[in-house]
Amino acid sequence: MTDFAATKAMFHLPEGVIYLDGNSLGPLPRAAPARMDAVMRAEWGEMLITGWNKAGWMAQPVELGDRIARLIGAEAGHVVLGDTLSIKVHQALASALEMVPDRRVILSDSGNFPSDLYMAEGLIGTLDKGLELRVVAPEEVEANITEDVAVLMITEVDYRTGRLHDMARLTRKAHEVGAITVWDLAHTAGATVVDVAGAGADFAVGCTYKYLNGGPGAPAFIYVAPRHADTARPALSGWLGHDAPFAFEQSYRAGPGIERMRVGTPPVLAMAALECALDIWDMTTMAAVRARSIDLTELFIEKIEAACPMLELASPRDPAARGSQVSFRFADGYAAIQALVARGVIGDFRAPDIMRFGFTPLYMDESDVQAAAGIIAEVMQNRLWDAPEYQTRARVT
Ligand SMILES: *Cc1c(COP(=O)(O)O)cnc(C)c1O
């Protein structure tokens, strides 16, 4: 049994705020400022370069990777942290493509996050060997896993609607036709129960600043299935993925297992904050979080649909088919979200008309959901969003 009151107490949430945006950026773990201060003063300040060994900085990408492995159903020793998610998508995709050199198609879907599709386009341009990015509707993915597909590159949970793909089923189908899979877990890790090992995923990538609460700019992670770990060629062949980085050899030799997916110097300060978030994750299991997330999203949908007929549910109604977010369509969604933020309910807007709300049991309970639903009802029923100050779009939406 998880003590969710205890996990909630470990986060700082500003006074008067109900935070339904942990799917974009998780809140601050209370322990993080002191930990950052200690790492800066006692480690960076006093140890200087010896911190790489003395404070264990160099081992952290794999050590923290192991703590994330537990949350995504990965085998220990097969997840490593580093870079940003876009970079990890590029790395996984490039490595995967090399495993099927005679095929030309990267299959993805229109529910994927643009950066993943952009990275695929960029890689296709760089490789210049006639590769094709085939983007189909999310419901059409399975039917399009055909013998010409080299790599199936899918984000498991749709960032707009929360629709959940069946990872095990699509991976099985991909393997049946000889394709390699790259799964993006950006809206999965810390949100739903996922079993990358059980599903047979070849590569998986994700970020740590959304549901995992690692902080802005926290590093991404990459998983490589054990059967590929010593053969996958890391497309980004940086020195810290080398078998002997400090031998400073002239030519690249990939390191053992997941270590080869490292690229350059790890973000030590960012990892210090992430470590505080992972301490809180150690207090629970994904099964407990998922069960509570379903309770919270079901309650939210019930309350909003009862009070706000102008909002159209954009997320799957079946909780088993959605992640840990609930989205509604509304033509003036941007202004509506601004009006909610002004009243302390923080959700976000995704073009063209999606109002998106993330549910994060580690620091949110039924009373928060009830209060948020009450404020949303007030804003929607009284058209409080229809004011000039809510219409201008900021740089980050
Ligand atoms: C959030 C997100 C990203 C963001 O990538 P960064 O490089 O970390 O900015 C990429 N892909 C998906 C699917 C995401 O949800």
The ligand as an SDF file (V2000), in Angstrom:
LIG
                    3D

 15 15  0  0  0  0  0  0  0  0999 V2000
    7.6780   15.7100  -24.5580 C   0  0  0  0  0  0  0  0  0  0  0  0
    8.0160   14.8980  -25.7450 C   0  0  0  0  0  0  0  0  0  0  0  0
    9.2130   15.1060  -26.4500 C   0  0  0  0  0  0  0  0  0  0  0  0
   10.1320   16.2370  -26.0770 C   0  0  0  0  0  0  0  0  0  0  0  0
   11.4540   15.9970  -26.4430 O   0  0  0  0  0  0  0  0  0  0  0  0
   12.6270   16.8350  -25.7710 P   0  0  0  0  0  0  0  0  0  0  0  0
   13.7950   16.5720  -26.6300 O   0  0  0  0  0  0  0  0  0  0  0  0
   12.7880   16.3370  -24.3680 O   0  0  0  0  0  0  0  0  0  0  0  0
   12.2200   18.2810  -25.7740 O   0  0  0  0  0  0  0  0  0  0  0  0
    9.5080   14.2520  -27.5020 C   0  0  0  0  0  0  0  0  0  0  0  0
    8.6610   13.2480  -27.8500 N   0  0  0  0  0  0  0  0  0  0  0  0
    7.4990   13.0440  -27.1970 C   0  0  0  0  0  0  0  0  0  0  0  0
    6.6030   11.9220  -27.6090 C   0  0  0  0  0  0  0  0  0  0  0  0
    7.1310   13.8720  -26.1400 C   0  0  0  0  0  0  0  0  0  0  0  0
    5.9730   13.7030  -25.5250 O   0  0  0  0  0  0  0  0  0  0  0  0
  1  2  1  0
  2  3  1  0
  2 14  2  0
  3  4  1  0
  3 10  2  0
  4  5  1  0
  5  6  1  0
  6  7  2  0
  6  8  1  0
  6  9  1  0
 10 11  1  0
 11 12  2  0
 12 13  1  0
 12 14  1  0
 14 15  1  0
M  END
$$$$
